[in-house]
Amino acid sequence: MIERHKEVREFISEKVKSQKSQLRENLRLHKEDYKDNIANNADNLVQWRGDLIELYAETIVLDMEETEKKVAEWGNKVSDFLVNIQMPLDLALEEIRYYRNMIGEIIRDTGEEVSLSLRDFYDLVSSFDLVVDQVVEIISVSYMKKYNQKMNATQSEINELSVPIIEITESVAVLPLVGAVDTQRAQLLMDHALSESSKNDYDYFIIDVSGVPVIDTMVAHQIFKVIRGLKLIGVEVKMSGVRPEIAQTMVQLGVDFEDTLSFSSLHRALDYIGFGLK
């Protein structure tokens, strides 16, 4: 009985593999947000579907321990692919469910064909459903982990671009601030200015605020902290782009910039330290 049950599983596994090409071509999703991915990654999507079908087929004959290991290895690998092609997780899960149904029909038809006992049929379907549940879980967890890693890396790149330090010469750098400065960006400003100045051993560091629309208390105090921190590591700091309204705001806020020379434009600040733009 046990031997026959094993033979039936092997027979179903081979039957699924033999129908892989047909099964992976059957799925046609028509969602608007999916069409571009199908067009741009058609070959990769065919590969993903083929690998999924192959996984289902192979686990039909594996024991639980082997199945868990194989699903985990497959899920971690394929989640990278899904994130890289920007395939929405819900659509990936829809494909997983689709092939559950298709292979479930193969199991049903084969069970009837070979007169599989109700008990053996139940065991086979239950173990297959467990595999699908494991696939859904590992894909969901791995996908979100990879997605968050990618988003965090992208956010780090965006943050770096939000406080760009431009090296004029080996000893002179300019930090042009553009747009609003919130708490997160202000902290990044402090960290980036200090780390880059220390690493590159700048003599002069010019903070240009001509692109900052509003200087409020938080921004003014953060700039003051950056200036103080840079001075502590031996960097001479200048401010440029200080418009009359910004100067007036700083005075009203009571932030003391008396020890820091400020200029109305960047080229005046560069002129002062001997690197004027002609």
TAHU-V268202 format. One record per residue. N is the residue number from 0. PHI is phi in whole degrees, -180 to 180 (999 if undefined). PSI is psi in radians with two decimals (999 if undefined). D_LAST is the distance of its C-alpha to the last C-alpha in Angstrom with 1 decimal. Layout:
n={N | N}
phi={PHI | PHI}
psi={PSI | PSI}
d_last={D_LAST | D_LAST}
This chain:
n={0 | 1 | 2 | 3 | 4 | 5 | 6 | 7 | 8 | 9 | 10 | 11 | 12 | 13 | 14 | 15 | 16 | 17 | 18 | 19 | 20 | 21 | 22 | 23 | 24 | 25 | 26 | 27 | 28 | 29 | 30 | 31 | 32 | 33 | 34 | 35 | 36 | 37 | 38 | 39 | 40 | 41 | 42 | 43 | 44 | 45 | 46 | 47 | 48 | 49 | 50 | 51 | 52 | 53 | 54 | 55 | 56 | 57 | 58 | 59 | 60 | 61 | 62 | 63 | 64 | 65 | 66 | 67 | 68 | 69 | 70 | 71 | 72 | 73 | 74 | 75 | 76 | 77 | 78 | 79 | 80 | 81 | 82 | 83 | 84 | 85 | 86 | 87 | 88 | 89 | 90 | 91 | 92 | 93 | 94 | 95 | 96 | 97 | 98 | 99 | 100 | 101 | 102 | 103 | 104 | 105 | 106 | 107 | 108 | 109 | 110 | 111 | 112 | 113 | 114 | 115 | 116 | 117 | 118 | 119 | 120 | 121 | 122 | 123 | 124 | 125 | 126 | 127 | 128 | 129 | 130 | 131 | 132 | 133 | 134 | 135 | 136 | 137 | 138 | 139 | 140 | 141 | 142 | 143 | 144 | 145 | 146 | 147 | 148 | 149 | 150 | 151 | 152 | 153 | 154 | 155 | 156 | 157 | 158 | 159 | 160 | 161 | 162 | 163 | 164 | 165 | 166 | 167 | 168 | 169 | 170 | 171 | 172 | 173 | 174 | 175 | 176 | 177 | 178 | 179 | 180 | 181 | 182 | 183 | 184 | 185 | 186 | 187 | 188 | 189 | 190 | 191 | 192 | 193 | 194 | 195 | 196 | 197 | 198 | 199 | 200 | 201 | 202 | 203 | 204 | 205 | 206 | 207 | 208 | 209 | 210 | 211 | 212 | 213 | 214 | 215 | 216 | 217 | 218 | 219 | 220 | 221 | 222 | 223 | 224 | 225 | 226 | 227 | 228 | 229 | 230 | 231 | 232 | 233 | 234 | 235 | 236 | 237 | 238 | 239 | 240 | 241 | 242 | 243 | 244 | 245 | 246 | 247 | 248 | 249 | 250 | 251 | 252 | 253 | 254 | 255 | 256 | 257 | 258 | 259 | 260 | 261 | 262 | 263 | 264 | 265 | 266 | 267 | 268 | 269 | 270 | 271 | 272 | 273 | 274 | 275 | 276 | 277}
phi={999 | -63 | -64 | -66 | -61 | -65 | -64 | -64 | -61 | -64 | -64 | -65 | -59 | -67 | -66 | -64 | -63 | -67 | -102 | -58 | -61 | -67 | -65 | -73 | -89 | -71 | -76 | -135 | -99 | -121 | -74 | -61 | -79 | -112 | -61 | -63 | -64 | -64 | -68 | -84 | -132 | -56 | -64 | -67 | -68 | -63 | -64 | -61 | -67 | -63 | -65 | -64 | -62 | -61 | -62 | -58 | -64 | -69 | -73 | -61 | -105 | -94 | -80 | -62 | -65 | -65 | -63 | -60 | -65 | -67 | -64 | -63 | -63 | -65 | -63 | -64 | -71 | -74 | -64 | -59 | -62 | -62 | -68 | -65 | -92 | 59 | -82 | -57 | -61 | -64 | -75 | -64 | -68 | -65 | -67 | -60 | -67 | -59 | -75 | -58 | -67 | -64 | -72 | -60 | -68 | -64 | -63 | -61 | -65 | -68 | -59 | -67 | -63 | -100 | 56 | -68 | -65 | -60 | -65 | -65 | -64 | -63 | -61 | -66 | -66 | -63 | -68 | -67 | -61 | -64 | -61 | -62 | -61 | -66 | -62 | -60 | -66 | -68 | -66 | -63 | -67 | -66 | -61 | -66 | -65 | -65 | -62 | -65 | -62 | -67 | -66 | -65 | -65 | -64 | -64 | -63 | -65 | -64 | -61 | -62 | -71 | -77 | -131 | -73 | -103 | -102 | -88 | -77 | -138 | -64 | -112 | -126 | -132 | -125 | -114 | -85 | -89 | -130 | 88 | -70 | -115 | -95 | -62 | -65 | -67 | -64 | -67 | -64 | -58 | -61 | -62 | -69 | -63 | -69 | -67 | -69 | -66 | -68 | -68 | -99 | 56 | -71 | -90 | -127 | -135 | -106 | -99 | -100 | -109 | -65 | -96 | -94 | -68 | -138 | -109 | -103 | -60 | -62 | -64 | -61 | -68 | -68 | -62 | -62 | -65 | -64 | -60 | -63 | -65 | -66 | -64 | -66 | -100 | 88 | -100 | -88 | -108 | -125 | -116 | -133 | 75 | -83 | -76 | -54 | -68 | -70 | -61 | -64 | -61 | -62 | -64 | -64 | -78 | 76 | -86 | -90 | -112 | -62 | -86 | -119 | -70 | -125 | -136 | -73 | -145 | -67 | -66 | -70 | -66 | -67 | -58 | -62 | -94 | 90 | -129 | -65 | -95 | -89}
psi={-0.81 | -0.73 | -0.71 | -0.71 | -0.70 | -0.72 | -0.67 | -0.75 | -0.77 | -0.67 | -0.77 | -0.71 | -0.81 | -0.59 | -0.72 | -0.78 | -0.68 | -0.41 | 0.20 | -0.82 | -0.76 | -0.74 | -0.75 | -0.34 | -0.25 | -0.55 | 2.17 | 1.87 | 2.48 | 0.47 | 2.45 | -0.68 | 0.06 | -0.31 | -0.75 | -0.72 | -0.65 | -0.76 | -0.72 | -0.35 | 0.61 | -0.83 | -0.73 | -0.63 | -0.67 | -0.71 | -0.76 | -0.76 | -0.71 | -0.73 | -0.65 | -0.80 | -0.74 | -0.71 | -0.84 | -0.78 | -0.77 | -0.66 | -0.25 | -0.54 | 0.02 | 2.71 | 3.05 | -0.75 | -0.78 | -0.67 | -0.83 | -0.73 | -0.77 | -0.74 | -0.73 | -0.78 | -0.78 | -0.79 | -0.74 | -0.64 | -0.83 | -0.45 | -0.60 | -0.80 | -0.81 | -0.71 | -0.72 | -0.59 | 0.08 | 0.71 | 2.09 | 2.48 | -0.68 | -0.57 | -0.60 | -0.74 | -0.54 | -0.68 | -0.70 | -0.76 | -0.64 | -0.83 | -0.41 | -0.81 | -0.76 | -0.80 | -0.54 | -0.65 | -0.66 | -0.74 | -0.77 | -0.88 | -0.69 | -0.68 | -0.73 | -0.69 | -0.70 | 0.16 | 0.88 | 2.41 | 2.73 | -0.70 | -0.83 | -0.67 | -0.74 | -0.78 | -0.73 | -0.82 | -0.70 | -0.77 | -0.63 | -0.75 | -0.64 | -0.69 | -0.80 | -0.72 | -0.70 | -0.70 | -0.80 | -0.77 | -0.85 | -0.65 | -0.77 | -0.84 | -0.84 | -0.70 | -0.85 | -0.61 | -0.85 | -0.71 | -0.80 | -0.67 | -0.75 | -0.72 | -0.69 | -0.70 | -0.73 | -0.72 | -0.65 | -0.71 | -0.71 | -0.74 | -0.72 | -0.70 | -0.39 | -0.30 | 1.14 | 2.26 | 2.08 | 2.12 | 1.95 | -0.85 | -3.08 | -0.37 | -0.11 | 2.26 | 2.64 | 2.38 | 1.74 | 1.97 | 2.25 | 2.28 | -3.07 | 2.61 | 1.90 | -3.08 | -0.76 | -0.79 | -0.60 | -0.72 | -0.68 | -0.66 | -0.82 | -0.91 | -0.79 | -0.75 | -0.78 | -0.77 | -0.76 | -0.67 | -0.71 | -0.73 | -0.68 | -0.06 | 0.92 | 2.56 | -0.66 | 2.44 | 2.06 | 2.15 | 1.97 | 2.08 | 0.32 | -0.41 | 0.11 | 2.03 | -0.63 | 2.34 | 1.88 | -3.04 | -0.79 | -0.82 | -0.79 | -0.78 | -0.60 | -0.73 | -0.71 | -0.72 | -0.67 | -0.80 | -0.80 | -0.72 | -0.72 | -0.69 | -0.60 | -0.44 | 0.24 | 0.31 | 2.31 | 2.17 | 2.40 | 2.70 | 2.45 | 2.87 | 0.40 | 1.74 | 2.78 | -0.73 | -0.57 | -0.73 | -0.75 | -0.73 | -0.78 | -0.70 | -0.77 | -0.58 | -0.24 | 0.39 | 2.21 | 1.87 | 0.38 | -0.53 | 0.03 | 2.12 | 2.37 | 2.67 | 2.68 | -0.38 | 2.85 | -0.71 | -0.50 | -0.67 | -0.72 | -0.66 | -0.74 | -0.67 | 0.15 | 0.33 | 0.87 | 2.65 | 1.98 | 999}
d_last={92.8 | 89.7 | 89.4 | 89.7 | 87.1 | 84.7 | 85.6 | 84.9 | 81.4 | 80.6 | 81.9 | 79.7 | 76.7 | 77.2 | 77.8 | 74.5 | 72.7 | 74.5 | 73.3 | 69.7 | 68.3 | 70.2 | 69.3 | 65.5 | 65.5 | 67.6 | 65.0 | 63.1 | 60.9 | 59.7 | 57.3 | 54.2 | 51.9 | 53.5 | 53.4 | 49.8 | 50.7 | 53.8 | 52.0 | 49.2 | 51.3 | 54.7 | 55.5 | 54.5 | 56.5 | 59.5 | 59.1 | 58.8 | 62.0 | 63.8 | 63.0 | 64.2 | 67.4 | 67.8 | 67.4 | 70.0 | 72.4 | 72.1 | 72.5 | 75.8 | 77.4 | 75.6 | 76.8 | 74.9 | 73.2 | 72.0 | 70.9 | 68.8 | 67.0 | 66.3 | 65.1 | 62.7 | 61.2 | 60.9 | 59.5 | 56.6 | 55.7 | 55.9 | 54.1 | 50.8 | 51.4 | 52.1 | 49.0 | 46.8 | 48.1 | 47.9 | 51.6 | 52.8 | 55.3 | 57.9 | 57.9 | 58.3 | 61.3 | 62.7 | 62.9 | 64.5 | 67.1 | 67.7 | 68.6 | 70.8 | 72.8 | 73.0 | 74.0 | 76.4 | 78.2 | 78.6 | 80.1 | 82.4 | 83.6 | 84.1 | 85.9 | 88.3 | 88.7 | 89.8 | 91.7 | 89.6 | 91.3 | 90.0 | 89.2 | 87.3 | 85.4 | 84.4 | 83.2 | 81.2 | 79.5 | 78.9 | 77.2 | 75.1 | 74.0 | 73.1 | 70.8 | 69.1 | 68.6 | 67.1 | 64.7 | 63.7 | 63.1 | 61.1 | 58.9 | 58.3 | 57.5 | 55.4 | 53.6 | 52.5 | 51.5 | 49.4 | 47.9 | 47.0 | 45.4 | 43.3 | 42.3 | 41.5 | 39.3 | 37.5 | 37.1 | 35.6 | 33.0 | 32.3 | 32.1 | 29.6 | 27.4 | 27.8 | 26.0 | 23.3 | 21.5 | 18.2 | 17.6 | 14.0 | 15.5 | 19.2 | 19.1 | 16.8 | 17.8 | 17.3 | 20.3 | 19.6 | 23.0 | 24.0 | 27.4 | 30.4 | 31.1 | 34.8 | 36.8 | 36.5 | 32.7 | 32.5 | 34.5 | 32.5 | 29.3 | 31.0 | 32.4 | 29.4 | 27.0 | 29.5 | 30.5 | 27.1 | 25.9 | 29.2 | 29.2 | 25.7 | 25.8 | 22.5 | 21.6 | 19.4 | 20.0 | 18.2 | 20.4 | 18.8 | 21.6 | 20.0 | 22.1 | 25.3 | 27.6 | 30.0 | 30.2 | 33.8 | 35.7 | 35.6 | 31.9 | 31.2 | 33.6 | 32.4 | 28.8 | 30.4 | 32.4 | 29.4 | 27.6 | 30.9 | 31.5 | 28.1 | 28.7 | 32.1 | 30.8 | 28.4 | 25.0 | 23.0 | 22.2 | 19.7 | 20.0 | 17.4 | 18.2 | 21.2 | 22.5 | 25.2 | 28.0 | 27.0 | 26.9 | 30.3 | 31.7 | 30.9 | 32.6 | 35.5 | 35.9 | 36.0 | 33.5 | 32.3 | 28.6 | 28.8 | 27.9 | 24.7 | 21.6 | 20.3 | 17.3 | 17.2 | 14.1 | 12.6 | 9.0 | 11.2 | 13.2 | 10.6 | 9.4 | 13.2 | 13.9 | 11.4 | 9.2 | 6.2 | 3.8 | 0.0}
